[in-house]
Amino acid sequence: MSANSHPTLPPVRLHSDAELARDALGAPLFARAVRLARWAGPDTRVGVGGELATAQLPEAAAVLGLDAADADSAGYASQAWRVAVDTGLVDVTEPEDDGGEGDEERFGTAAPGEDLALVTGGAPGDVLDLWLAALDTVLADAAVPDLDDLVDALDAGGEIDFDRLDWNPGREADFLDEVLANLYLLTVTEGRSADEPVPLPVLAASIVVPDDMGEPTDAVLEQVSDAMMRLDDQFRQLEPIGLVEFRPVDEELMAETDGPLEPEAASAATAVDDEDVSRYGMVRLTPLGLYGIRARMLEAGVDAPAVGELAEKGADALLDAVSFYSESAAQAEIEQWLAGRELPAAAAELLAAARGDDEGGPLRRLRCQQALAPAGPEAEPAVRSVLDDPELGGLARVWLAERGVSDVPAPDPEMVFWLTVDTIAAQLAADGETEELPLLMETLTAHHTGFFDQVWRVEHPATAYVLEAMGRLHPDKKAAKEARKAAFKARSRRPA
């Protein structure tokens, strides 16, 4: 009876495809790739791997408006070219193999690719597909050690000693995927604003520190420090593609520690005020970044829902899904579902989907009640039609009474007790044993003399479960004791 039995990520609120496509086109690295694709032509020379010839990098940098005197310009141009090639914005023809004869370096050619036309003539989804391909390239680059580490790992023959480098491509890619998944979860978690940045130490600790560890050891804090520095470098690379907004680790802080952060710094970074913690780096996923990471998780088989994706599905799929959403996310999804439907038919469909004596039934009925709460007189015929339904009659009476309808028939005692059990079961399934639940239990039982002498007989699959919870949580000790006795009776009468 717990939402934990249905593992899924909270639903994310995404911008429209048109807005996201505009963001993608505005991402600096993607925009550079598009400009180089338009520049590519008969005189463009490429190497064996499709990379831009070294002699052409200054011209490419100039096309991008970069300062040729800047030592980083060639690197920016090379990266943008690689993105253009990997996304299909550029088609390359690699140099032909001359069989090893001659010393002259041979070059291939390049030309704008067919997909370049999608940038201006395609649908927003086409642009986003190109951007996702660009993201794959950037993520692969971000998982590669920096140049200094590669140089340090060269052996006597000039080859990279991977054992010395301690770099495993698969492990690095998995690490970055896990980091981004955690950042996604922190972003969509209820109670946090999607615009609120995450401190880099918090993100690093979420990957490194075991969940069951109390006070981190110095060894673990050192791992957190190492992870922070890796992420500082990686997020610098991911920002130009529009995935994140990133405030790097303060250079003065690095100078103060004379290199990598000490374990004490990693520990202190989680305990200082907002102004200080920002010196250790802050990161947030952009709306485009949320879209991108969700797309990657969906491809990996992760259940990552988005608000609005149930709008075309039936009420049964809607209630099953939003049963495990937070109340606000469920309301947002329900509103979008109702927006495209005639209310009388929608109300009837919701009520029909809310029936069922399975474990999820109480929570479906709670979400159905939530969906019908703002409905006006148009929904009344559908609600009245279930007044005699043993599972929905109580819900219908509550809805009508809240609207001041005077001719609502009084429920029989069996329906009252059934509705009480169903309501508490739904609250337990939605939020667990909250601080507010004891007050709800007290309110529901206060007006019924001999409540526990009768409720254990209710034919509801959650009767014993609810009574056991009342035995633990009811604020009145006498009532709690009676609830435990009633739970025992309810368990005893159920067939083995």
N, C-alpha and C positions, 0 to 999 in steps of 0.2 A: 504493500500500500504506500510506497514511497516513490517520489520522483527520481530517486537515485537508481531505481531499477530500470529506468529508461534513459540511458546515457546519450545525451545530445548536447550540442552547444546552444547557448541562447541565440535567438534569432537576431540578425543584424539588419539595421535599417540602411539600405543602399540608396545612393543617388540614382537618378534615372540614367539609362544608357547614354542618352544625349549629353547629359552633364559630365558623365565619366569619360566619354569620348573626347569632349573638349579638354578635360584635364589631361588625358593621355597625349593629345596633340601639343599641349603646352608644357609637358615634361621636358626639361632641357635636353636630356640625352636623346630622347625619342625625336625631338624636333631637329637635333643635329643630324641624326641618322637620315631623316627625310631630306634635309638639305643636301647631304652628300649623295643621296640616291639621285636627286635631280641633277646634280653636277656630273655624275658619272657619264662617260662617253667614250668614243673611239680612242682617245689619247690616255685613258686611264689604264695604268699598269698595275697588275697584281701578282703576288708571288704564288708559290705552290699551294699554300693553304687558303688562298683567296684574300690574304692580307694585302693592304695597300703598300705599294713599293715605298721604301724609305724616302727616296728622292721626291715623292709626290706628297709627303706629309705636310711640308710647309704650305703648298698650294691648298691642300684640303683644310688646313688650319685657317688660312686666309678666307676661304669660302665660308667658314663658320664664324668669321669675325673675331678670331682669336689672335692675340699678339704673338707674332712669330718669335719675338725675343724671349717670351716666357718659356721656360724649360718644360713646362707641363703641356704646352699646346699640342705638341706632336702626340703625346699620350692621349689627350682628349679626342683628337682627330682619329687616331687609330681605334679607340674604343667605339666611337660613333660609327666608323666604317664597319667594324665587326658586327655591331647591332644591325646595321642596314643589310649586311649579307645574310646574317642568321634569320632575319625576319622575312626575307624574300623581297625586300625593297630594292635590292640590287641583285642582278644575275652576274655571276663571274664565270669566265672560261679560264681554267688554270693553264699554265704553260705546258706545252707538249714535252714529253720526255725525249731528249735527243740521244738517248743510249749512252750517255756519259762522255760523248765526244765534244771537245771544245771547252774553253774556259769561260766563255762569255755567259753572263747571267741571262736567263731567259724569263720572260714575263708573259702572263696571260692578260686577258682583257675583261672589261666590266661594262655593264649597261644597265639602265633603269629596269627593274623587274616589273612583271605584270601587276604585282600587288601594290606597287606605288600608286596606281590609279585609285585604289580603295581609300587612300588618305583623304581625297577630296570628293570622290564619287561613290564611295561605299556607304553602307548603313553604319550607324554607331557600333553595332555588334562587330562589323568587319574591322573597324579601327581598334576596338578592344582586343580582338583576336591577335592583331599585329602587335599591340602593346604587350600582351601576355607572352608572346614569343620573345619580345625584347627583354621582358622580365626574366625569363629563363636564362638568357645569355648573361645578364647582369648578376643573377644569383650564382651562376657557375663561376663567374670571375671573382665574386666576393668570397667564395670558399677556397680560393687559391692563396697560399702564403704571400706576404709582401716581398718585394724585390730584395730587400736586405736579407731576409731569411733564406731566400733562394741562393743568393751569392755565398752566404755563410755555409751552405750545404754542398757547395761544389767540391768534388773530390779532385785528386791530383790530375786526372785526365780531363777535367772540365765538365764532367757529367754530374747530375744532381744525385747526391746520396740520400735516398728517401728515408733510410733508417735513421740517418743523422738528422734529417729535417723533422722526423716524427710527424709526418703528414700523411693522412689517409684520406683520399678524395671523398670516398663514401661517407666516412665518419664526419668530415667537415661539412658536407652537404646536409647530413642528418642533423647535425648540431644547429645549423642555421635554420633549417625547417622547423625544428623544435622551438627555437627562440621566437620565430615569427608566429608560430601557432600560439605560444604563450602570450605574445603581445596582442594577438587577435582576441584571445579569450579575455585578457584584461580590459580590452577596449569595449567589448560587447557585454561585459558583465553588468548586471542590473545594479544601479546605484552609482555607476561611474559615467562621467561625461565622455563621449567619444573624442572630444576636443582636449581632454585632460592628458598631458604627456606623462609617460611612465619614466621614473628615474632609472638610469642605466644599472645602478647597483641592485635595484629591486628585480629588474628583468634578469640580470645575471644570476642572482640568488635563486630565482624561480627555476632555473635550469640545473644549478649545481647542488644546492642544499637539499638533502633528502627531506621528504614531507614529515617524517617522524622524528627528525632531529630537533632537539631543543636549542641549546646554545651552540652555535657553530664552532668547531675547533679551528685552531690556527691554520691547519692544513686545508680545511674546507674554505676558510676565508681567503687563503692564497689562491685557491682555484677560482673563487669568485672574482678576485682581482685580475687574474689572467683572462677570465671570460670577459670582463669589462673592457679590457684593452683590445681583445679580439673584436668585440662588438663595436667599439669605437671606430676601428678601421673599416669594418664591414658596413656599418650604417652610413659612413661617409660615401661609400661607393653606391649604396642603394638610394640615397636621396635624389641624385639627378634623374633617375627614371620615374620619380614621382611616387615612390612607394611609401616613403616616410618623410616626416619633418624631424630634423635631428639637430640638437645642440650638442656639439662634441665635448669631450672632457676638456676642462680648462687647461690651456697650455701652461699658465702660471702654476697651476697645481702640479702638473707634470714636472715642471722645473723645481718646485719645492721638494718633490720626492726623488729628484734626480733619476728619472726613468720610470719603470713600471710602478704602479701603486703598491704600497705595502699592505699586508693583510689588515693592519689596524685601520688603514684608510677605507678599505672595503666595509669594515664593520661600522666605522663612524658614519659612513655615507648614508646608512639607513636610519640614523638616529638624529640627524641635524635638521634645522628648519628648512623651509622650502627654498629660501634664497641660497643657502649653503649647498643643499643637495643638488641644485642645478649645476654646480661646478663639476660634478661627477658625470655629467651627461644626461640629457633628457631626450626621449624619443616618443613619437606617436605615429600611428598609421594614418595616412591621409584617407579621404573617402575612396580614392582610386586604389590605395593600398589595401583597404578592407575588401574591395571587390577582388583584387588580385590574389590575396591570400586565401579568401574563401574559394575562389575558382581552383586553386591548387589543392586545397583540402578536399573539395568535392571530387576532383580527379583521383585523389588517393583513397576515396571511399569513406571519408569522414562525413557524418551527418551535420551539416552546417546550414541551417535554415535561414531564409531571408523573409522579412515581413513583406507580405503581398503575394508570395508565390502560391498561396492556397486560394486565391481569388476565384479561379476557374474550377476548383474542385468541389465535390459535394460536401454537405454539412457533416457527414460522418467523418470524412478525412479532416475537415476543419477542427471538429471538437476533439478528435483523437490527438491531433498535433498540438493545439493550443492548451490542452490539458497540462502539458509539461512546460509551458511558457510562464514567465512572470505575469502578474496581473496586467501591468501596463502593456507588455508586448502582446499578450492575448487580446487586449482591447483594441490595439492598433490593427492586428490581423483581422479581427472580427469586423471592424469598421470597413476595411477594404473589401471583405467578402460581401457585406451587406450592400455596399455602394452600387453594385451592378445588378441588384435583384429587386423584384417587387416584394414589398414587405410581407403581405399576407402569405404568399407561397414560401418565402424564406423562413418565416416563423414556424410554419407547419413542418418544413424540412428539418429545422433545428430541433424541434420537439421530438420528432420521430427518431432522429439520430441520438438523442439523449437517453433513450430507453436502454435497458440492459442490466442484468444482474451479475455481470462480470466485475472483475476487480476495478476496472477503470470507470465503471458506471457513475459513481458518486461525483467524480471530478468532471465528467462530461456534463452532468446535470448542472454543476456549479458554473461551468463556462457557458452553458446554454442560458442559464439565468442571467449571467453577465451580458450575454449578447442581446437578450430581450429587454434588459433594464431600460435603455433609452427609447424603446419602441412606443409608438403612440396607438391610437384607437384602431389603426389598420390591422394590428396584430391580435386584437381581442377575439375575433371569431376562432382563430387557430388555438388560442389559449383556452377558451371556453370548451373547445372540443375535447380536451384531455382532463376535464374536471373529475371524471370518474375513473381515470387511469390510476392504478395503485402506485405507480412509480412517479407519475408527473402531476397527479392531482394536488399534492401539497404545494408544489412549485407554482402551479396555476393559481391557486387561491392566494398565495403571497403576492403574485404579480397583480392580480385584480384588486386585492385589498389596498395595495400601495397606490392605486389610482382612484381610490374612493368609490369603487363600484359597490352598490348597496345590496344587490341581490345574489351575493356569493354564498352558496350553501356551506354550512359549517362542516368541517371535516370530522369523521368519526375518530375515536381514540386511537384505533390501530394505525390510521394514516398519520396522525400527529406523532406517534412514537416512531413510525417508519421514517418520517421526514427528519426527525431529530437525529436518528442514527445516520441517515444519509448525509445530512449537513456536516456533522462532525467528521465522518469518514472523508468527505471531500476536503475539509480544511486540513486534516492530517496529511492527506495525499498531496495537497497543494503546497503547504508551507511547513509541514512537520509540527513538532510540539512547540509552538510559539508562546510568547508571554501572554498574548491575548486569548489563547484558547481556553484557559481555565475560566475566564470571565464568560466566554460564550457558553461553556458547559453549565455554569451556574445559572445563567439567564434562561437557557433552554429547559432546565429541570426545575426551576424554582416554582413554577406555576402548576405543577402536577403532583398532587398528593399521591404517595405510593408509587412514584415513577419507577424506581428500580425493582419493585415487586412485579411490574408488568412488562418493562421494556425487554427483559431477557427472552421473552416469548416472540419478539418481532422476527418475522421471516425475512431477514435481510442478511446477505452473506457477510456483512461486516459487523454484525451485532456484537459478537464476543470481542472482536478486536477493538471496537469503540469503547465497550465497557471496561476493558483492561486499561485503555488509555485514561478513561475517567477515574479509574481507581488510583492511577498515579498522579493525575493532574488536578482533580477537582479541589477547589480551595477549601471546601468544608470537609473536615476530617470524617465526620459521621457519614456524609454522602459518599465520600471516597471508599469507605469501608463497605457500604452497601453496594457500590458499583463493583467491587472485587467479588463479592458474593454472587451478584447477578452474572458476572462474567463466567464464573465457575459453572453456574446453572446453564448458561447459554452454551458453553463448551460441552457439557454433559449431554445435552439434548441433541447435539449434532451427530449424525451417523459417523461412525469411524471410517 
